[in-house]
Amino acid sequence: MAEIRTLQDAVAELIRDGDTVALEGFTHLIPFAAGHELIRQGTTDLTLVRMTPDVVYDQLIGAGLARKLVFSWGGNPGVGSLHRFRDAVENGWPRPLELDEHSHAGMANRYAAGASGLPFGVLRGYRGSDLPARSATVSTVTCPFTGEVLAAVAALNPDVTVIHAQRADRDGNVQFWGLLGVQKEAALAARRVLVTVEELVDTLTPVPGGVVLPGWVIDAVAVAPGGAHPSYATGYSVRDNDFYENWDPVSRDRDAFTAWLKDSVYESAGGRR
Amino acid sequence: MSAHSATGDAGAGQAGAEQDGTATEFTPAELMEVNAARALAGAKTCFVGIGLPSTAANLARVTANPGLVLIYESGAIGSRPTRLPLSIGDGELAETADAVVSVPEMFNYWLQGGRIDVGFLGAAQVDRFGNVNTTVVAGGAGRPELRLPGAGGAPEIAASCARALLVLRHSTRGFVERLDFVTTMGHGSGPHDRARLGMRGRGPVAVITDLGVLRPDPETSELVLTETHPDVTPDQVRAATGWELRTVPEPHTTAPPTPAELTALRRLKNAGRSDV
């Protein structure tokens, strides 16, 4: 059964140096507050996993926490490049970043296989692409029924998955809705699960289609109102597009980024952004 | 960026006006967007990439194809945004959608299941067979690779949609003789490669730029110039292309944007972004 913890305690307890960690969220419900808590705690040598590493991963990479990134698209959506990510890949700053690179379809099936307890996922993918040549986690499998050669992708089972959701009750049952991305699969594929929520309630209000992850598949729930900012939580907040646009000049410059880290993460109160 | 007269005459610098007073000057970028929207006439469903494809697909929905179903990889099916989204995951895309599905479902059931007509993609680099690089660009001797965002959904979108459209600005940096990395296969190295690899869709059928339109030759699958925009010559397009671009005997001239198209495009852009 999930325990209700502070964000600081939950991160300290569940995420360790060297872990493979997925902070999932497909534009919506991105767990920024948890990412910033990781930076404050200095949890390092992480293998970061995510389909769409965007600004929060730019921050984690820039802060030097990541040794490897497993992903399928790394950019600032609608704005341009992730400059901290690029600086790490192109120049090794603040440290070199190893990559395991996939397509979205491949990553989605890697998580689904992980959640299903299977060793690999199968899809009609990667054909004609140079991607498989650079990844040890893409191969092929021959269909035993038709003989068709299909892509096989290794299951992803993170040590820890962190997701952000709208709300939870006191038993740690979690409800979330809107664009769901791959959060459910990433949570079920993981060995440990931390969910940050907008609010804790006595009783969950039924929401048609509002996915519930029962408390017994979750290790900890931490209350973090606004914890998805600058992304958003449907029903609670809207996407702060200005933040994403303003991130571009901050992230282009190592000194501006370092100053941002100091002001907005290390010296912030810790609850949110 | 220079403006063209919508009347197609050489009135450079003249602010032409229709009788109703609608301004008719337009930029090459606007013509690219309008032309990309027109390419969606007749399509039922479109898998929309962010940026130029999203602009074109939303314009199509208010001009050439009101019934077009927009599908965003973030999970929204049948979105009807009133403003251009900054991101494929902006809230309005989900709130105005017929259905919202998870990302694994989107790629497995809807895309791989063969339910989508057109995949509309942007690109950093494209070669003469419509293959696309969005991963890395070689930096030259002793220099590091330049990192691009990566594949996203593109390899499977271009493989599984019934056909694909590409839209990007025309330059020798984008239209290259040889890709540094093939992220997404277009036509490989010729007409039989897609069939050999068991790809189900036809692949790229047009590349729409701010100078004209390139389409694959039915015999060789090599992209050839079939259309130039008003006031653009085939030589100008060749100069902006990194390979020896072939041209059909008499390339068409793109029809300039109608006042209605221009008005709709500018209204979409001026409406700002969702969630602001």
Interface residues (C-beta under 8 A of the other chain):
Chain A: F26 T27 H28 M51 T52 F71 S72 W73 G74 G75 P77 G78 V79 S81 L82 F85 R86 V89 E90 N91 E101 H102 S103 H104 A105 A108 N109 Y111 A112 L123 R124 G125 Y126 R127 G128 S129 D130 L131 E148 V149 G178 L179 L180 G181 V182 K184 E185 G209 S231 Y232 T234 V238 R239 D240 N241 D242 Y244 E245
Chain B: I50 G51 E73 S74 G75 A76 P85 L86 S87 I88 G89 D90 G91 L93 A94 E95 V100 V101 S102 V103 P104 M106 F107 N108 L111 Q112 N131 T135 G139 P144 E145 L146 R147 L148 P149 G150 A151 G152 G153 A154 P155 E156 A159 S160 F181 V182 T183 T184 M185 G188 D193 R194 L197 G198 M199 R200 R273 S274 D275 V276
